[in-house]
């Protein structure tokens, strides 16, 4: 019997629209479908955010 240590199934990923922080010193972002505001502020540094698309793991809402 073969055992595959630490091998996990690959996590499905998809293009996801996110709000990304505009502050170059901050890496904050949040998924668009998890925001309640039309123009959110970064939860880490309170800077403005802009929409962009990233490849992220698929998660349920």
C-alpha positions in Angstrom: 0.0 0.0 0.0 1.4 3.4 -1.0 1.1 6.4 1.2 1.5 10.0 -0.1 2.7 12.1 2.8 1.5 15.7 2.8 -0.1 15.5 -0.6 -3.4 17.3 -0.7 -5.9 17.8 -3.5 -5.3 21.0 -5.5 -7.4 23.9 -4.4 -9.6 25.2 -7.3 -8.8 28.8 -8.2 -10.7 31.4 -10.2 -10.4 35.0 -11.4 -11.9 37.0 -8.5 -12.7 40.7 -8.3 -11.2 42.3 -5.2 -10.7 45.7 -3.7 -7.0 46.3 -3.4 -5.3 49.0 -1.2 -3.8 51.9 -3.1 -1.1 52.5 -0.5 2.2 51.0 -1.8 3.3 50.1 1.7 0.1 48.0 2.4 -0.8 44.7 0.9 -4.5 44.8 2.1 -7.3 43.5 -0.2 -10.7 42.0 0.2 -13.0 40.1 -2.1 -15.6 42.3 -3.7 -18.5 40.0 -2.8 -17.5 40.3 0.9 -17.8 44.1 1.1 -20.8 46.1 2.2 -19.7 49.5 0.9 -19.6 50.9 -2.6 -16.1 52.4 -2.1 -14.5 50.7 1.0 -11.5 51.9 2.8 -8.6 49.5 3.5 -9.3 47.7 6.8 -5.6 47.8 7.6 -4.5 51.3 6.9 -7.7 53.2 6.0 -6.4 54.2 2.5 -8.6 54.2 -0.6 -9.1 51.0 -2.4 -9.4 50.2 -6.2 -10.9 47.2 -8.0 -8.7 44.7 -9.6 -8.8 41.0 -10.6 -6.7 38.3 -8.8 -6.5 34.6 -9.1 -7.6 33.3 -5.7 -8.8 30.0 -4.2 -12.6 29.5 -4.7 -14.5 29.7 -1.5 -18.3 29.5 -0.7 -20.2 32.6 0.2 
